[in-house]
Amino acid sequence: MSRVLVTGAASGLGAALVARFVADGHQVLSTDVAEDGGPSYLKLDVRNPADWDAAVAWCTDNWGGLDILVNNAGIATGGRIDVETLDEWDRIVDINLMGVVRGCRAFVPLFKRQRSGHIVNTASAAGLVHPPMMSSYNTVKAGVVALSETLSHELGPYGVNVSVVCPSFFRTNLADSIRGADSAMGATARQLIEKSPRSADDIAAVVVAGINKKTYLIIPDRPARMAYLTKRFARPLYDRQMRRIATRAQQRAEAKDG
């Protein structure tokens, strides 16, 4: 039985991961930004270092440590580089990238003392492949992938494992977090999320299986795997696909503006 902390646990993939861990018999501390989430819940805003300190203290005082940290909290955003605002960039960097950094910094000293632990960072297929009109989202998710790879090497000597999770679109309420200046991009992203045949439960099942195997790169669905493999082994095809997406977006934008 492992002791597990999950951020962004109130809904979406976070809630599905909590349910899966609990079903497998683990102790789970759910965290999110709401003031009260019931038993085994702690308010944690990933932007607030004091909340992270409180989470470390809770795990130390109540469990004597932690086995698995799941940095899952995040928001969806995106847009054309000349439309999305710098305030939107600041917001997604603060939550999706620096939120993960803060979580790792908070718990790594504990994991080093224990000489054990497992960090699981939720990135995205967008951290591996980089479609147009998603520059801010692609950038922060690629940053999470880079951070995870770095820590997998850095923390290995301490017996600490690292996994990074890179799914493509799946059905979740993540679309509710989409807001920003590029409304056309937001509408497209919402449609891709809401019409996906994959649920958060589907993704969570594969993710937990990967964690149990201590897999570093967890790509939990076929579209994400195919996109990643196409980029790695058929780069001209990948580039043509990305440019087709960009051309269609250009045509839609010009038709709307015209």
The 8 nearest C-alpha neighbors of each residue, nearest first, counted from 0:
[[1, 25, 24, 2, 26, 23, 66, 3],
 [2, 0, 25, 66, 3, 26, 67, 65],
 [1, 3, 26, 66, 65, 27, 25, 67],
 [2, 4, 67, 27, 68, 66, 26, 1],
 [3, 5, 28, 68, 27, 69, 29, 67],
 [6, 4, 69, 29, 8, 30, 68, 70],
 [7, 5, 30, 72, 8, 71, 70, 31],
 [8, 6, 72, 31, 13, 71, 9, 30],
 [7, 9, 13, 14, 6, 29, 30, 10],
 [8, 10, 14, 7, 31, 13, 11, 30],
 [11, 9, 14, 8, 13, 12, 7, 172],
 [12, 10, 171, 13, 14, 172, 199, 15],
 [11, 13, 15, 199, 14, 16, 203, 10],
 [14, 12, 8, 16, 7, 15, 11, 10],
 [13, 15, 8, 10, 17, 16, 9, 12],
 [14, 16, 12, 18, 200, 13, 17, 203],
 [17, 15, 19, 13, 203, 18, 14, 12],
 [16, 18, 14, 20, 19, 15, 21, 13],
 [17, 19, 15, 21, 16, 20, 22, 14],
 [18, 20, 16, 22, 17, 21, 15, 23],
 [19, 21, 23, 17, 22, 25, 18, 16],
 [20, 22, 24, 18, 25, 23, 19, 17],
 [23, 21, 19, 24, 20, 18, 25, 17],
 [22, 24, 20, 21, 25, 19, 0, 18],
 [23, 25, 21, 22, 0, 20, 26, 1],
 [26, 24, 0, 1, 21, 20, 23, 27],
 [25, 27, 2, 3, 1, 21, 24, 28],
 [28, 26, 3, 4, 2, 25, 29, 21],
 [27, 29, 4, 39, 40, 3, 5, 30],
 [30, 28, 40, 5, 8, 4, 27, 39],
 [31, 29, 6, 41, 43, 42, 8, 40],
 [30, 32, 7, 43, 42, 33, 8, 6],
 [31, 33, 44, 42, 43, 34, 30, 7],
 [34, 32, 35, 31, 42, 36, 43, 9],
 [33, 35, 42, 32, 36, 41, 31, 43],
 [36, 34, 33, 37, 42, 40, 41, 32],
 [35, 37, 40, 33, 38, 34, 41, 9],
 [36, 38, 40, 35, 39, 41, 29, 34],
 [39, 37, 40, 36, 41, 28, 35, 29],
 [40, 38, 28, 29, 37, 27, 41, 36],
 [41, 39, 29, 38, 36, 28, 30, 37],
 [42, 40, 30, 43, 29, 39, 31, 28],
 [41, 43, 31, 32, 30, 34, 33, 44],
 [44, 42, 31, 50, 32, 30, 45, 41],
 [43, 45, 32, 46, 47, 50, 31, 42],
 [44, 46, 98, 47, 43, 94, 101, 51],
 [47, 45, 44, 98, 94, 93, 48, 97],
 [46, 48, 50, 49, 45, 44, 51, 43],
 [49, 47, 51, 50, 52, 46, 101, 45],
 [50, 48, 52, 51, 47, 53, 54, 43],
 [51, 49, 53, 43, 48, 47, 52, 54],
 [52, 50, 54, 48, 53, 49, 105, 55],
 [51, 53, 49, 55, 54, 50, 56, 48],
 [52, 54, 56, 50, 51, 55, 57, 49],
 [55, 53, 51, 57, 56, 52, 50, 58],
 [56, 54, 52, 58, 57, 53, 59, 51],
 [55, 57, 53, 59, 54, 58, 60, 52],
 [58, 56, 54, 60, 55, 59, 61, 53],
 [59, 57, 62, 55, 61, 64, 56, 60],
 [58, 60, 63, 64, 56, 57, 62, 61],
 [59, 61, 57, 58, 63, 56, 62, 64],
 [62, 60, 58, 59, 57, 63, 64, 56],
 [63, 61, 58, 64, 59, 60, 65, 2],
 [62, 64, 59, 60, 61, 58, 65, 57],
 [65, 63, 59, 62, 58, 66, 109, 2],
 [66, 64, 2, 67, 58, 3, 116, 62],
 [65, 67, 116, 2, 1, 3, 117, 68],
 [68, 66, 3, 117, 116, 118, 65, 2],
 [67, 69, 118, 4, 3, 119, 117, 70],
 [70, 68, 119, 5, 71, 120, 4, 118],
 [71, 69, 120, 6, 99, 119, 121, 72],
 [70, 72, 121, 6, 69, 7, 120, 13],
 [73, 71, 7, 6, 70, 95, 74, 13],
 [74, 72, 95, 94, 71, 75, 7, 91],
 [73, 75, 176, 173, 76, 95, 91, 177],
 [76, 74, 177, 176, 173, 174, 73, 77],
 [77, 75, 177, 136, 74, 178, 185, 78],
 [78, 76, 133, 136, 135, 132, 134, 184],
 [77, 79, 132, 181, 83, 133, 184, 80],
 [78, 80, 132, 82, 81, 83, 133, 181],
 [79, 81, 82, 83, 78, 134, 132, 133],
 [80, 82, 79, 83, 84, 78, 181, 132],
 [83, 81, 79, 80, 181, 180, 84, 78],
 [82, 84, 78, 180, 181, 80, 79, 81],
 [85, 83, 87, 86, 82, 88, 180, 179],
 [84, 86, 88, 87, 89, 83, 90, 82],
 [87, 85, 89, 84, 88, 90, 83, 91],
 [88, 86, 90, 84, 85, 89, 91, 83],
 [87, 89, 85, 86, 90, 91, 135, 92],
 [90, 88, 86, 92, 87, 91, 93, 85],
 [89, 91, 87, 93, 88, 92, 86, 94],
 [92, 90, 94, 93, 95, 88, 89, 87],
 [91, 93, 96, 89, 90, 95, 94, 97],
 [92, 94, 97, 90, 91, 89, 96, 95],
 [95, 93, 98, 91, 92, 96, 97, 73],
 [96, 94, 73, 91, 92, 98, 93, 97],
 [97, 95, 92, 99, 139, 98, 94, 93],
 [96, 98, 100, 93, 99, 94, 101, 92],
 [99, 97, 45, 94, 101, 96, 100, 46],
 [98, 100, 102, 97, 96, 101, 70, 103],
 [101, 99, 97, 103, 102, 98, 104, 96],
 [102, 100, 104, 98, 99, 103, 97, 105],
 [101, 103, 99, 105, 100, 104, 98, 106],
 [102, 104, 100, 105, 106, 101, 107, 99],
 [103, 105, 101, 102, 107, 106, 100, 108],
 [104, 106, 102, 103, 101, 107, 51, 52],
 [105, 107, 109, 103, 108, 104, 110, 102],
 [106, 108, 110, 109, 104, 103, 111, 105],
 [109, 107, 111, 110, 106, 112, 105, 104],
 [110, 108, 112, 106, 107, 111, 113, 64],
 [111, 109, 107, 113, 116, 112, 115, 108],
 [110, 112, 114, 108, 113, 109, 157, 107],
 [113, 111, 109, 110, 114, 108, 115, 157],
 [112, 114, 110, 115, 111, 109, 116, 64],
 [115, 113, 111, 157, 158, 112, 110, 159],
 [116, 114, 158, 159, 113, 110, 157, 111],
 [117, 115, 66, 159, 110, 67, 160, 118],
 [116, 118, 160, 67, 161, 159, 66, 68],
 [117, 119, 161, 68, 67, 69, 162, 160],
 [120, 118, 69, 162, 163, 161, 68, 70],
 [121, 119, 163, 70, 69, 122, 164, 71],
 [120, 122, 164, 71, 163, 70, 119, 123],
 [121, 123, 140, 165, 164, 143, 120, 126],
 [124, 165, 122, 125, 166, 126, 140, 167],
 [123, 125, 165, 167, 166, 126, 127, 223],
 [126, 124, 123, 137, 128, 127, 129, 140],
 [141, 125, 127, 140, 124, 123, 137, 128],
 [128, 126, 124, 125, 227, 141, 129, 123],
 [129, 127, 125, 126, 124, 227, 130, 226],
 [128, 130, 125, 137, 131, 127, 126, 133],
 [129, 131, 241, 133, 128, 132, 125, 244],
 [130, 132, 133, 245, 129, 241, 134, 244],
 [133, 131, 79, 78, 134, 77, 130, 184],
 [134, 132, 77, 78, 131, 136, 135, 137],
 [133, 135, 137, 136, 132, 138, 77, 80],
 [134, 136, 138, 137, 133, 77, 88, 139],
 [135, 137, 138, 133, 139, 134, 77, 76],
 [138, 136, 125, 134, 140, 135, 126, 139],
 [139, 137, 135, 141, 136, 140, 134, 142],
 [138, 140, 142, 96, 141, 136, 137, 92],
 [139, 141, 126, 143, 122, 142, 137, 138],
 [126, 142, 140, 144, 138, 143, 139, 137],
 [141, 143, 139, 145, 140, 144, 146, 138],
 [142, 144, 140, 146, 141, 145, 122, 147],
 [143, 145, 141, 147, 142, 146, 126, 148],
 [146, 144, 142, 148, 147, 143, 149, 141],
 [147, 145, 143, 149, 144, 148, 142, 150],
 [146, 148, 144, 150, 149, 145, 143, 151],
 [149, 147, 151, 145, 150, 146, 144, 152],
 [148, 150, 146, 147, 151, 152, 153, 145],
 [151, 149, 153, 147, 152, 148, 154, 146],
 [150, 152, 148, 161, 149, 154, 153, 155],
 [153, 151, 150, 155, 149, 154, 148, 156],
 [152, 154, 150, 151, 155, 149, 156, 157],
 [155, 153, 157, 159, 150, 156, 152, 151],
 [154, 156, 158, 152, 157, 159, 153, 151],
 [157, 155, 154, 158, 153, 159, 152, 114],
 [158, 156, 114, 155, 154, 159, 111, 115],
 [157, 159, 115, 114, 155, 156, 160, 154],
 [158, 160, 116, 115, 155, 154, 157, 117],
 [161, 159, 117, 151, 118, 116, 155, 158],
 [160, 162, 118, 151, 117, 119, 215, 147],
 [163, 161, 215, 119, 216, 214, 118, 120],
 [162, 164, 120, 216, 119, 121, 217, 215],
 [163, 165, 121, 217, 122, 218, 120, 216],
 [123, 164, 166, 124, 218, 122, 217, 163],
 [167, 165, 123, 124, 219, 218, 223, 220],
 [166, 168, 223, 124, 123, 169, 222, 165],
 [169, 167, 192, 195, 191, 166, 170, 197],
 [170, 168, 197, 195, 192, 198, 171, 199],
 [171, 169, 198, 192, 193, 195, 197, 199],
 [170, 172, 11, 173, 169, 199, 192, 198],
 [171, 173, 174, 175, 11, 170, 10, 176],
 [174, 172, 175, 171, 176, 75, 74, 11],
 [173, 175, 189, 172, 176, 177, 75, 192],
 [174, 176, 173, 177, 172, 178, 189, 75],
 [175, 177, 174, 173, 74, 75, 178, 76],
 [178, 176, 76, 75, 174, 175, 185, 179],
 [179, 177, 176, 76, 185, 180, 182, 175],
 [178, 180, 181, 182, 83, 87, 177, 76],
 [179, 181, 83, 182, 82, 84, 178, 78],
 [182, 180, 78, 183, 184, 179, 82, 83],
 [181, 183, 185, 184, 180, 186, 179, 178],
 [184, 182, 186, 185, 181, 187, 252, 78],
 [183, 185, 187, 186, 78, 182, 181, 188],
 [186, 184, 182, 188, 183, 187, 189, 177],
 [185, 187, 189, 183, 184, 188, 182, 190],
 [188, 186, 184, 190, 189, 185, 191, 183],
 [189, 187, 191, 185, 190, 186, 184, 192],
 [188, 190, 186, 192, 174, 187, 191, 193],
 [189, 191, 187, 193, 188, 192, 194, 186],
 [192, 190, 188, 194, 189, 193, 195, 187],
 [193, 191, 189, 170, 168, 190, 169, 195],
 [192, 194, 190, 170, 191, 195, 189, 171],
 [195, 193, 191, 192, 190, 196, 170, 169],
 [194, 196, 169, 197, 192, 170, 193, 191],
 [197, 195, 194, 198, 169, 170, 193, 168],
 [198, 196, 169, 195, 170, 201, 199, 202],
 [199, 197, 170, 201, 200, 169, 202, 196],
 [198, 200, 12, 202, 201, 15, 11, 203],
 [199, 201, 203, 198, 15, 202, 204, 12],
 [202, 200, 198, 199, 204, 203, 197, 205],
 [201, 203, 199, 200, 205, 204, 219, 206],
 [204, 202, 206, 200, 16, 205, 201, 15],
 [205, 203, 207, 201, 206, 202, 200, 208],
 [204, 206, 208, 202, 203, 207, 219, 209],
 [207, 205, 203, 209, 208, 204, 202, 210],
 [206, 208, 210, 209, 204, 205, 203, 211],
 [207, 209, 205, 211, 206, 210, 204, 212],
 [210, 208, 206, 212, 214, 207, 211, 213],
 [209, 211, 213, 207, 212, 208, 214, 206],
 [210, 212, 208, 209, 213, 207, 214, 206],
 [211, 213, 209, 210, 214, 208, 207, 215],
 [214, 212, 210, 211, 209, 215, 160, 162],
 [213, 215, 209, 212, 216, 210, 162, 217],
 [214, 216, 162, 161, 163, 217, 213, 151],
 [217, 215, 163, 162, 214, 218, 164, 165],
 [216, 218, 164, 219, 163, 165, 209, 215],
 [219, 217, 165, 166, 220, 224, 164, 216],
 [218, 220, 205, 166, 217, 202, 206, 165],
 [221, 219, 223, 222, 218, 166, 224, 167],
 [220, 222, 224, 223, 225, 219, 218, 226],
 [223, 221, 225, 224, 220, 226, 167, 166],
 [222, 224, 167, 226, 221, 225, 124, 220],
 [225, 223, 221, 227, 222, 226, 228, 218],
 [226, 224, 228, 222, 227, 223, 229, 221],
 [225, 227, 229, 223, 224, 228, 222, 230],
 [228, 226, 224, 230, 225, 229, 223, 128],
 [227, 229, 231, 225, 230, 226, 232, 224],
 [230, 228, 233, 226, 232, 231, 227, 237],
 [229, 231, 234, 227, 237, 228, 233, 232],
 [232, 230, 228, 229, 233, 234, 227, 226],
 [231, 233, 229, 230, 228, 234, 227, 235],
 [234, 232, 229, 236, 235, 230, 231, 237],
 [233, 235, 230, 237, 236, 232, 238, 231],
 [236, 234, 238, 237, 233, 239, 230, 240],
 [235, 237, 239, 234, 238, 233, 240, 229],
 [238, 236, 234, 240, 230, 235, 239, 229],
 [237, 239, 235, 241, 240, 236, 234, 242],
 [240, 238, 242, 236, 237, 241, 243, 235],
 [239, 241, 237, 243, 238, 242, 236, 244],
 [242, 240, 238, 244, 243, 239, 130, 237],
 [243, 241, 245, 239, 244, 240, 246, 238],
 [244, 242, 246, 240, 245, 241, 239, 247],
 [243, 245, 241, 247, 242, 246, 248, 240],
 [244, 246, 242, 248, 243, 247, 131, 249],
 [247, 245, 249, 243, 248, 244, 242, 250],
 [248, 246, 250, 244, 249, 245, 251, 243],
 [249, 247, 245, 251, 246, 250, 252, 244],
 [248, 250, 246, 252, 247, 251, 253, 245],
 [249, 251, 247, 253, 248, 252, 254, 246],
 [252, 250, 248, 254, 249, 253, 255, 247],
 [253, 251, 249, 255, 250, 254, 248, 256],
 [254, 252, 256, 250, 255, 251, 257, 249],
 [253, 255, 257, 251, 252, 256, 250, 249],
 [254, 256, 252, 253, 257, 251, 250, 183],
 [255, 257, 253, 254, 252, 251, 250, 249],
 [256, 254, 255, 253, 252, 251, 250, 249]]
